[in-house]
């Protein structure tokens, strides 16, 4: 986490000081921020840190940065694990990307931000009640959404006298979100909708840098097979089950090329 946050600090400093070609740091800064989602995801399982309180604290902090309320996301994600790529998986509730035009709209990241803003409003007004969200958690998630909206409102007001928030958070996140959308599509995109985790989830072989950025979640079959295994042990688990993996991709560019080839 120190390395990930340290990289964000470096790119953020470049944007703040604005040396020549500083704007080149904007998309890099954005990718670093939005890929904190993979750490938030791990925090839902309480595996990255020995302290559950630290896992929850980090999960809440990242939720603030990427408009993904943590108390809502945890049961959402657990429902995804219970019904991976089948009926009941809340991740399947989004639009089906049957054409390249729909894929492009999805990858732009605009639908994500619209969906998350609408989610926060529904939670804050008590209108978000999916079956997988327990009533005991729902009331807390609603309070969390109200707190987040209050923080966002105060943060946006700073734009009246300083553009810093625009360049350090808003613009980078808009530029970085497409990279996360492309990455996430590979986890289950076009996998068979069956109960077998070795078939309904994809492991993507990639570089060490991408694995570090995504907290080893490219080993996604491994994660779904044993969610209690922390991110830093997934390579070891992969070595044990590699020959049993049913769906893999040799890289994200290769996955995207094949994914688009099946669409018109």
C-alpha positions in Angstrom: 0.0 0.0 0.0 2.9 2.3 0.7 4.2 1.8 -2.8 0.8 2.4 -4.4 0.1 5.5 -2.4 3.7 6.7 -2.9 3.2 6.5 -6.6 0.0 8.5 -6.3 1.9 11.1 -4.2 4.6 11.4 -6.9 2.2 11.9 -9.8 0.1 14.2 -7.6 3.1 16.3 -6.8 4.0 16.7 -10.6 0.4 17.8 -11.3 0.5 20.3 -8.4 3.9 21.8 -9.3 3.1 21.7 -13.1 6.6 21.4 -14.6 6.9 21.1 -18.4 4.7 18.3 -19.8 3.0 17.9 -16.3 -0.3 17.0 -18.0 1.2 13.7 -19.1 0.9 12.7 -15.4 -2.9 13.1 -15.4 -3.8 9.7 -16.9 -1.1 7.9 -14.9 -2.4 9.6 -11.7 -5.9 8.6 -12.6 -5.1 4.9 -13.3 -3.3 4.7 -9.9 -6.3 6.1 -8.1 -9.0 4.1 -9.8 -7.0 0.8 -9.4 -7.2 1.3 -5.7 -10.5 -0.4 -6.3 -8.6 -3.7 -6.3 -7.4 -3.0 -2.8 -10.9 -2.0 -1.7 -12.1 -5.3 -3.1 -9.5 -7.1 -1.0 -10.6 -5.1 2.0 -14.1 -6.6 1.6 -12.6 -10.0 2.3 -10.4 -8.5 5.1 -7.3 -10.2 3.8 -4.7 -7.5 3.0 -4.0 -6.5 6.6 -3.9 -8.4 9.8 -6.2 -5.9 11.4 -9.8 -6.0 10.4 -10.2 -2.4 11.5 -7.5 -1.3 9.2 -9.1 -3.3 6.3 -12.4 -1.5 7.0 -10.7 1.9 7.3 -8.8 1.6 4.1 -12.0 0.3 2.3 -13.9 3.3 3.4 -11.2 5.7 2.4 -10.9 4.2 -1.1 -14.7 4.2 -1.4 -14.6 8.0 -0.9 -12.0 8.4 -3.7 -13.9 6.3 -6.3 -17.5 6.9 -5.3 -18.0 3.3 -4.2 -19.5 3.2 -0.7 -17.8 0.4 1.2 -20.7 -0.7 3.4 -22.8 -1.2 0.3 -20.0 -2.8 -1.8 -19.2 -5.6 0.7 -22.6 -7.4 0.5 -22.7 -6.6 -3.3 -19.4 -8.3 -3.7 -20.3 -11.3 -1.5 -23.4 -11.8 -3.6 -21.2 -11.8 -6.6 -19.1 -14.6 -5.0 -22.2 -16.6 -4.1 -23.7 -16.4 -7.6 -20.6 -15.8 -9.8 -21.7 -15.2 -13.4 -25.1 -16.8 -12.9 -28.6 -15.6 -12.0 -28.4 -13.7 -8.7 -25.0 -12.1 -9.5 -25.6 -8.4 -9.1 -22.7 -7.7 -11.6 -24.9 -9.2 -14.3 -27.6 -6.6 -13.8 -25.8 -4.1 -16.1 -26.5 -3.8 -19.8 -25.2 -6.7 -22.0 -22.3 -5.5 -24.2 -23.5 -7.2 -27.4 -22.0 -4.6 -29.8 -18.8 -2.7 -30.1 -20.7 0.6 -29.6 -22.0 -0.7 -26.2 -18.6 -1.9 -25.3 -17.1 1.5 -26.1 -19.7 3.3 -24.1 -19.0 1.0 -21.1 -15.3 1.4 -21.4 -15.5 5.2 -21.5 -16.3 5.0 -17.8 -19.2 7.4 -18.1 -21.8 4.8 -17.2 -19.8 3.9 -14.1 -19.9 7.5 -12.7 -23.5 7.9 -13.6 -24.4 4.6 -11.9 -22.4 5.4 -8.7 -23.9 8.9 -8.4 -27.4 7.4 -8.8 -26.5 4.7 -6.2 -25.4 7.3 -3.6 -28.7 9.2 -4.1 -30.8 6.1 -3.7 -28.9 5.1 -0.6 -29.1 8.5 0.9 -32.8 8.7 0.3 -33.5 5.1 1.5 -34.5 3.8 -1.9 -31.7 1.2 -2.4 -33.0 -2.2 -1.1 -31.8 -5.1 -3.1 -32.4 -8.6 -1.7 -28.7 -9.1 -1.0 -28.4 -6.0 1.2 -29.3 -7.0 4.8 -31.5 -4.6 6.7 -28.9 -4.2 9.5 -26.3 -3.1 7.0 -28.7 -1.1 4.9 -29.3 1.6 7.6 -25.5 2.0 8.1 -24.9 2.1 4.3 -27.5 4.9 4.0 -25.8 6.9 6.6 -22.5 6.4 4.9 -23.9 7.6 1.6 -25.2 10.8 3.3 -21.7 11.4 4.7 -20.1 10.8 1.3 -22.5 13.2 -0.4 -21.8 15.9 2.2 -18.0 15.4 1.8 -18.3 15.6 -2.0 -20.4 18.7 -1.8 -17.9 20.5 0.4 -15.0 19.3 -1.8 -16.7 20.6 -5.0 -17.2 24.0 -3.4 -13.5 24.4 -3.3 -13.6 24.7 -7.1 -15.0 28.2 -6.5 -11.6 29.4 -5.5 -9.1 26.7 -6.6 -8.9 24.3 -9.6 -6.7 21.9 -7.6 -9.5 19.3 -7.1 -10.2 19.3 -10.8 -6.6 18.4 -11.7 -5.8 16.1 -8.8 -9.0 14.1 -8.6 -11.8 14.7 -11.1 -9.9 14.8 -14.4 -7.5 12.0 -13.5 -10.3 9.7 -12.4 -12.2 10.4 -15.6 -9.1 9.6 -17.7 -8.1 6.5 -15.6 -11.5 4.8 -15.4 -11.4 3.3 -18.9 -8.3 1.3 -17.9 -10.1 -0.2 -15.0 -13.2 -1.0 -17.1 -11.0 -2.9 -19.6 -9.3 -4.7 -16.8 -12.5 -5.8 -15.0 -14.1 -7.0 -18.2 -11.5 -9.8 -18.4 -12.5 -11.2 -15.0 -15.7 -12.8 -16.2 -16.5 -11.4 -19.7 -17.8 -14.1 -22.0 -17.0 -16.8 -19.5 -19.6 -19.7 -19.4 -22.5 -19.0 -17.0 -22.0 -22.1 -15.0 -21.4 -22.9 -11.3 -17.8 -24.2 -11.8 -15.4 -21.5 -10.7 -12.7 -23.0 -12.9 -14.9 -22.1 -15.9 -17.0 -19.0 -15.0 -14.0 -16.9 -14.1 -10.8 -16.0 -16.1 -7.2 -15.7 -15.0 -5.2 -13.3 -17.2 -1.5 -13.7 -17.6 0.1 -10.3 -17.5 3.2 -8.4 -16.4 4.5 -8.1 -12.9 3.7 -4.3 -13.0 0.1 -4.9 -13.8 -0.2 -7.6 -11.2 1.2 -5.2 -8.6 -1.1 -2.4 -9.7 -4.1 -4.7 -9.4 -3.0 -6.4 -6.2 -2.6 -9.8 -7.9 -6.3 -9.9 -8.9 -5.4 -11.0 -12.5 -5.2 -14.4 -10.7 -8.9 -14.2 -10.6 -9.9 -17.9 -10.8 -7.5 -18.4 -7.9 -9.3 -15.6 -5.9 -12.7 -17.0 -6.5 -11.6 -20.5 -5.7 -10.3 -19.5 -2.3 -11.4 -15.9 -1.4 -9.8 -16.2 2.0 -6.3 -16.4 0.5 -4.7 -12.9 0.7 -3.5 -11.2 -2.4 0.2 -11.9 -1.8 -0.3 -15.7 -1.7 -2.3 -15.9 -4.9 0.8 -16.6 -7.1 1.6 -19.6 -4.9 -2.0 -20.8 -5.2 -1.8 -20.3 -9.0 1.3 -22.5 -9.2 -0.7 -25.3 -7.5 -3.8 -25.2 -9.8 -2.5 -23.7 -13.1 -3.1 -27.0 -15.0 -6.7 -27.0 -13.9 -7.7 -23.5 -15.1 -10.5 -23.7 -17.6 -10.5 -20.1 -18.9 -7.4 -17.9 -19.3 -6.1 -15.1 -21.5 -2.5 -14.4 -22.5 -2.9 -10.7 -21.7 -5.4 -7.9 -21.6 -4.7 -6.8 -25.1 -5.3 -10.3 -26.3 -8.5 -10.6 -24.3 -9.8 -7.3 -25.6 -9.0 -8.3 -29.2 -10.9 -11.6 -28.9 -13.7 -10.0 -27.0 -14.3 -7.5 -29.8 -14.0 -10.1 -32.5 -17.1 -11.7 -31.1 -19.1 -8.4 -31.5 -20.1 -6.3 -34.5 
